[in-house]
C-alpha cells in the first residue's frame, strides 16, 4: 500500500474495502446493522464547522476509517472540504448521505416540502461530489412519521436511517464526556451517530481508534452493508 506518513493517530486502520455479501435493505427504519458480527457504522451528521469536517477528512485519510456523512448542504464546509473529501468518496471509503438541506424537522413539512429539502440536498451532493446519496437519508433530530417517509420515498429516499448509540456531540461537550459515550456505544453491529459541529472529537481520534482496535470492530459504510 506504500509508505504511510507519520500521523498522530498511528497505524492505518481498516483501510481495505470490506469484501462481503451485502444484504437487502430492510423494511421500515434502520437503527442497527443486521445479524451478528464485528462491524460498526460510524456516521457523522451536519457539518456546521468547516475545521471539524476537514479534520474528519484528514482522519479518514490517515487511518482508513470508513465513515458515512449525513450532511446538510447549507453548510459551507461541504464545499470548502470537497477537494479533500472527493477522493475518499470516489474510493467508497467515505459515503455521503442526505440529512436535508437546512436541518429542518421533516414531520412539520408538506410532502412537497420534504421533497424540496431532500431534493435540493441530493442535487448539491451530485453536483459537488458526483455521487448519489439516495436511498439513504437521516431525518433531522430523528423526527420521522409515515407521511414524511412516504414523501421521501417518492424521490428515492427509502432507507430512513436512525442510530443505536450516540457520541452526543451535536452541541459542545468535553473530550472526557465524548470518550465516555464512545465507550458506551462503540459496540458490534451498532450504527453510531456523531456530529461535525464542534472540535472535541478532533482531539480524541487516537483514543477512538484505540477503542475500535481493542474491541476488534471494523468500520463500514452503509453501502458496504446494504445492497442498493
N, C-alpha and C positions, 0 to 999 in steps of 0.2 A: 504494500500500500504506500510505500515511500516513507521518507523520514518525516516524522511529525515534529513541528516546532515545539519548544517548551511552552507550557501554558500553566496557569495557576490551578487548573482543575486536575491535572495529572494525566495518566494514560488515557488513550482514546477508549471510549466505552460504547459498545453496541453499535459499531459503525456500519457493519454489513447489513444490507437489506434482508429482512427475515424471509425465509423460504418455508412456506406452509400453505396448507389448503385454507382458502378463505371460506367464510360461512355466509349464508344469505342474511340479509337484513331481517331482523325480527319485526313482527307486527307491533305497533304501539311505540312507546317511548323507550329509548335506550338509556340505561343507567349504569351498566357494567359490561364487561366483556364476557362472552359466553363460555361455558364449560370450565374445566379445571385447567390449571397451568401456572405459569410464572410470568405472565405478561402484565404490563401496566400501561395504560394510555395516559400520558401526561398532556393535558390540554391547557391552553393559555388563552384567556379572554381579553377583549377590549383593545388595549394598546394606547392608553392615554399619554404615556410618557415615552418620547422617542428614544431617550437614552436607555430605557429598560428594554424596549423592543430590540435595539441594537445590541444590547448585552446578551439577550436571549439568542439572537442570531449568531453572535460570536461563540457563545456557549455551545450551541448545536454544532457549529463548525469544528470547534476544538475537541469535542468529546464524542461526537457521533450520536448523541441522544436524539431519539426520534420524538418529534413534537407535533401536535395539532393545534394550530392557532384558530380560534373563533374570533375573527376580527371585526371591528367597526371601521368602515372606510372613512368615516368623518374625521378620524384622527390622522394628522399629517405623518405620523410615524410610519404608516404603511407605504407611503410614497417615498419618504426620505430613506427608509431602510430597504427599499426594493432591490437596489443593486447587491446588497449583502445577502438578502433572503432568496432571490430568484434562483441561484444555482442549487440551493438546498431544496427548494420547491421542485425544481426540474428533476432532481435526482430521486424524489419521493421521500427523502428523509424528513422533510417538513411538509405537512399538509395544511392547506388553507381551507377553512370552512366559514360558514356565514353566521354572523351574530347580529344581523341587521345593520343598516347604515348608521343610525343615530342612537342605538341602545334604548329603544322605546319598548314599553310593555305592549306586546302584540295582542294581548287579550282586550285591550282598550281600543283597538282599531277595527275598522271595517275590513271586509275581505280585500277590497281594493287597496286599503292602507297597508295591510300585511304584505301584499304582493309588491307594492311600491318600495317598502323598506327592504325586503329581501332581494327584489329585482335590482334595485339601484346598487346595493352592495355586491351582488353577484356580478354585475357588469363591471364594477370597479375592479374586482378580483381578476376577471377575464382580461380586461384591458391593461392592467398593470403587471400581472404575473403570467398571463397566458394559460391559466388553468381554470377548470370548472369546480366551483365549490359544492354544487348540488351533488348528491341529495342531503348532505349533512348541514344542519343548522342547529343553533342553540338559542332558544328564546331568552331574551334578556331577563334577568332576575329569576330565571327558571319558571316564569309565569307562562302557562300554556293551558289551552282548552280545546275542545273538539272543533270549534269554529275556526280558530286560528290555525290549527293543524291542517284542516281541510283546505284553507286558503293557501297555506304554504305548499301543500302537496299539489295544488293546481298549477304551480310553476316549477315543479320538480323537486321540491324540498320535502322528501318523505321520511327522512331519518332525523326525528326530533331527539336531540342528544342532550341529556342532563348529566348527572355525575353521581359517583359514590365515593365521596371524600373531597375535602377542600383544604387548600392552603390558607383560606380565609384572608387573602390579601387584596381584596378589591379596594379596601381602604388601607391606610398606613398602620402597620403593626411592627413589632420588633423582630429582629432576626431570631431571638430565642422563641418567641411565640410561633413564628413560621416553622422553625425546625420541630417544635412540638406537634404542630398539625401534620407535618410530613411524617413524623414517627408514628402518628396515629393512623394515617391514611395511605401511606405507600405500602400497599398490600397486593397480593396476586389478584389479577383479573379486575382490578378497580379502574374506573375512569376518574381521574383526579383533576380538579379544576384549580388553576392558579390565574393570576392576572398580571398583565404587563403595564401596571399603573404606578407602582412605587418601587423604590430601589432595594429594600431589604433582601429580596430574593436574589438579587445580583451579587450579594456579598456572602452567600452561603451555597453557591453552586457546588463547591468541592464537597461539602458535607452532604448535600443531597445526592450526589453521585456515589459517595461512600455508602449511603443508606441503600441505594439501589443494588450496589455490589454485595453488601452484607446479606441482603435478602434474596440474592440471585434473581432479581427482577429484570426483565428485558423490556425496554420501552418500545412501544409500537404506535403507529398512527392508526386512525380508524380505518383508513383504506388498506392497511396491512391485514386487518382482521376481517372486514366485511366485503363481500363480493358485490360490487356496484358497477 
